């Protein structure tokens, strides 16, 4: 018993530098060797998954990338997971970017999933139309006349020479929209200027801090669910059965939180033990 008390006292007085080192280690290990903690999908993630899973075969899906390197840990796992789901079900994917950085994120995601995992053919199974400046004006342009806005794709190929662009002239020619969004322009602009003006459904993946902004659109039925930050990415990975960065990121986050809580508990227990000892040594009841 005395040994346990002394151990708790020592843990409660550990130098903060050792705490930082321990936190770094417990975060790094799950990222390298995922421990696959149980993940249960929330209602909004399940709704997004079910909506995409129930799309008719060979649907035409517009995927918009509105994020960059700073939000890649949260948003990129969503993008790759949704792409896996779409390609697995045989859909055609058209990618546009409202952010300049989104172009690089889209290229990386397509290379990883479409090329390396599925071995798909560019221009037949997927196409990257690329970035156009203009914020919500780009959304409006896609709604009215996408061929006027995109005369060439991200590779410089004329859209008239891309087989899967046949019959694609405006937003309503798509069957569904997924927005991978980290801010403005993004999810809200797509809802206001595209979805509300048409019958095309959409869902989105956002950073955790944005969830409160987009949740009213989910409740109003304008969005078919939402993937909320890294937890949403991990939940979607669990639903499609392919664990990735989202899952390992949540493992690392969960373990780090557990270690922090333990240090807080030991620190508080140690404080009360020391206080009682001090009182006893001075004869205070």
C-alpha positions in Angstrom: 0.0 0.0 0.0 2.8 2.4 0.9 4.5 1.5 -2.4 1.4 2.4 -4.3 1.0 5.7 -2.5 4.7 6.6 -3.2 4.2 5.7 -6.9 1.2 7.9 -7.2 3.1 10.8 -5.5 6.0 10.4 -8.0 3.6 10.3 -11.0 1.9 13.4 -9.7 5.3 15.2 -9.7 6.6 14.1 -13.0 8.5 16.8 -14.9 6.3 18.2 -17.7 8.9 17.5 -20.3 8.5 13.8 -19.5 4.8 14.2 -19.9 5.2 15.8 -23.3 7.5 13.0 -24.4 5.0 10.3 -23.2 2.2 12.0 -25.0 4.3 12.2 -28.2 5.0 8.4 -28.0 1.4 7.4 -27.3 0.3 9.5 -30.2 2.9 8.2 -32.6 2.5 4.5 -31.9 -1.2 4.2 -33.0 -0.4 6.2 -36.1 2.2 3.7 -37.1 0.5 0.6 -35.7 -3.3 1.2 -35.5 -5.0 -0.5 -32.6 -8.4 -0.3 -34.2 -10.5 0.9 -31.3 -14.2 0.3 -31.8 -16.0 3.0 -33.9 -19.7 3.4 -33.9 -21.2 5.6 -36.7 -23.3 8.6 -35.6 -26.7 9.2 -37.2 -25.4 11.9 -39.6 -22.5 9.7 -40.8 -24.9 6.7 -41.3 -27.2 8.9 -43.2 -24.4 10.1 -45.5 -23.3 6.5 -46.1 -26.8 5.2 -46.7 -27.6 7.9 -49.2 -24.4 7.3 -51.2 -24.9 3.5 -51.0 -28.4 3.7 -52.3 -27.5 5.7 -55.4 -28.5 4.0 -58.7 -25.7 2.1 -60.5 -23.5 4.1 -62.8 -24.6 7.4 -61.3 -22.7 10.6 -62.1 -21.2 12.1 -59.0 -19.8 15.6 -58.6 -17.1 15.8 -55.9 -15.8 19.2 -54.8 -12.6 19.7 -52.9 -12.4 22.8 -50.7 -9.6 22.1 -48.3 -5.8 22.4 -48.1 -2.8 21.0 -46.3 -3.8 22.6 -42.9 -7.1 20.7 -42.8 -5.9 17.6 -44.6 -5.8 15.3 -41.5 -9.5 15.8 -41.0 -10.9 16.1 -44.6 -8.6 14.0 -46.7 -9.6 10.6 -45.1 -13.2 11.5 -45.9 -12.4 12.2 -49.5 -10.5 8.9 -50.1 -13.2 6.9 -48.2 -16.0 8.4 -50.3 -14.0 7.8 -53.5 -13.6 4.1 -52.5 -17.3 3.8 -51.8 -18.2 5.5 -55.1 -15.8 3.5 -57.3 -16.7 0.2 -55.5 -20.3 0.8 -56.6 -19.3 1.6 -60.1 -20.1 5.3 -60.2 -18.6 8.0 -62.5 -16.8 10.7 -60.5 -16.3 14.3 -61.7 -14.0 16.4 -59.5 -13.9 20.2 -59.2 -12.0 22.4 -56.8 -13.2 25.7 -55.3 -9.9 26.1 -53.5 -6.5 26.3 -55.3 -5.0 23.9 -52.7 -7.9 21.6 -53.3 -6.5 20.7 -56.7 -3.4 19.1 -55.1 -5.6 17.3 -52.5 -7.8 16.0 -55.3 -4.9 14.8 -57.4 -3.4 12.9 -54.4 -6.7 11.3 -53.5 -7.4 10.2 -57.1 -3.9 8.8 -57.5 -4.2 6.8 -54.3 -7.7 5.4 -54.9 -8.6 5.6 -58.6 -5.2 4.7 -60.0 -3.4 2.6 -57.3 -6.3 0.8 -55.8 -8.9 0.4 -58.6 -6.8 0.8 -61.7 -9.5 3.0 -63.3 -9.2 4.9 -66.6 -9.0 8.6 -66.7 -11.7 10.2 -68.8 -13.8 7.1 -68.7 -14.3 6.4 -65.0 -13.2 9.7 -63.4 -12.1 13.2 -64.5 -10.4 16.1 -62.7 -11.8 19.3 -64.0 -9.7 21.3 -61.6 -9.7 24.7 -60.0 -11.4 27.9 -61.2 -11.2 31.2 -59.2 -14.4 33.0 -58.3 -15.8 31.4 -55.1 -19.6 31.1 -55.3 -19.5 32.4 -58.8 -17.9 29.1 -59.8 -20.8 27.3 -58.2 -23.3 29.4 -60.1 -21.4 28.8 -63.3 -21.5 25.0 -62.8 -25.2 25.2 -62.1 -26.0 27.2 -65.3 -23.3 26.0 -67.8 -20.4 23.9 -66.7 -18.9 23.7 -70.3 -18.7 27.5 -70.4 -16.7 27.5 -67.1 -14.6 24.4 -67.9 -13.5 24.3 -71.5 -10.4 22.1 -70.5 -9.7 19.8 -67.6 -6.8 20.0 -65.1 -4.6 18.2 -67.6 -5.3 20.7 -70.4 -7.6 18.3 -72.3 -10.6 19.8 -74.0 -13.8 18.6 -72.3 -15.3 17.9 -75.7 -12.6 15.1 -76.1 -13.4 13.5 -72.7 -15.8 10.6 -73.1 -17.5 10.8 -69.7 -18.3 14.5 -70.3 -20.9 13.5 -72.9 -24.3 14.7 -71.7 -22.8 16.8 -68.9 -23.7 20.5 -69.4 -25.0 21.8 -66.1 -25.3 20.9 -62.4 -28.6 19.1 -62.9 -26.9 16.5 -65.1 -25.2 15.1 -62.0 -27.0 12.6 -59.7 -25.3 13.6 -56.5 -22.8 16.0 -54.9 -20.2 15.4 -52.2 -18.4 18.5 -50.8 -15.2 18.0 -48.9 -15.1 21.3 -47.3 -12.9 23.2 -44.8 -14.6 26.6 -45.1 -15.5 29.3 -47.6 -16.3 28.7 -50.3 -17.7 25.3 -49.6 -20.6 23.4 -48.3 -22.9 26.4 -47.5 -22.3 28.0 -50.9 -23.1 24.6 -52.6 -26.4 24.4 -50.7 -27.4 28.0 -51.3 -26.5 28.3 -54.9 -26.8 24.8 -56.3 -28.8 22.4 -54.2 -31.6 24.8 -53.3 -32.0 25.7 -57.0 -32.2 22.1 -58.3 -33.3 18.6 -57.3 -29.7 17.3 -56.9 -29.0 15.9 -53.4 -25.7 16.4 -51.6 -23.8 15.5 -48.5 -20.6 16.9 -47.1 -17.6 16.3 -44.9 -16.4 19.2 -42.8 -13.9 20.1 -40.1 -15.2 19.6 -36.6 -15.4 23.3 -35.9 -17.8 23.7 -38.9 -20.3 21.2 -37.9 -22.5 23.6 -36.0 -22.7 25.8 -39.1 -23.9 23.1 -41.4 -26.1 21.1 -39.0 -29.2 23.3 -39.6 -29.0 22.3 -43.3 -28.9 18.6 -42.3 -32.0 19.1 -40.1 -33.8 21.0 -42.9 -33.1 18.1 -45.3 -30.9 20.2 -47.6 -27.9 18.0 -46.7 -28.1 14.2 -46.5 -26.0 13.8 -43.5 -22.6 15.1 -42.7 -19.1 13.7 -41.9 -18.0 15.6 -38.8 -14.2 16.0 -38.6 -11.8 13.1 -37.9 -14.5 11.1 -36.0 -16.7 11.3 -39.1 -13.8 10.1 -41.3 -13.1 7.2 -38.9 -16.8 6.3 -38.8 -17.1 6.3 -42.6 -13.9 4.1 -42.9 -15.6 1.6 -40.5 -18.8 1.6 -42.6 -17.0 0.8 -45.9 -14.6 -1.6 -44.1 -11.4 0.0 -45.1 -9.5 1.5 -42.1 -7.1 4.4 -42.9 -5.7 7.6 -41.5 -9.1 8.6 -39.9 -9.1 5.4 -37.8 -5.5 5.6 -36.8 -5.9 9.3 -36.0 -8.8 8.6 -33.7 -6.8 5.8 -32.1 -4.0 8.3 -31.4 -6.4 10.9 -30.1 -8.2 8.5 -27.8 -5.0 7.1 -26.3 -3.6 10.6 -25.8 -6.8 11.7 -24.0 -6.6 8.6 -21.7 -3.0 9.3 -20.8 -3.8 13.0 -20.1 -6.7 12.0 -17.9 -4.6 9.5 -15.9 -1.9 12.2 -15.3 -4.7 14.6 -14.1 -6.1 11.9 -11.7 -2.6 11.0 -10.3 -1.8 14.6 -9.9 -5.0 15.3 -7.9 -4.6 12.2 -5.8 -1.0 13.1 -5.0 -2.1 16.6 -4.0 -4.7 15.3 -1.5 -2.2 12.8 -0.1 0.5 15.5 0.4 -2.1 17.9 1.9 -3.2 15.2 4.4 0.4 14.4 5.4 1.1 18.1 5.9 -2.0 18.4 8.2 -1.0 15.3 10.1 2.5 16.5 10.7 1.2 19.8 12.1 -1.4 18.0 14.2 -4.4 19.6 12.4 -7.6 17.6 12.4 
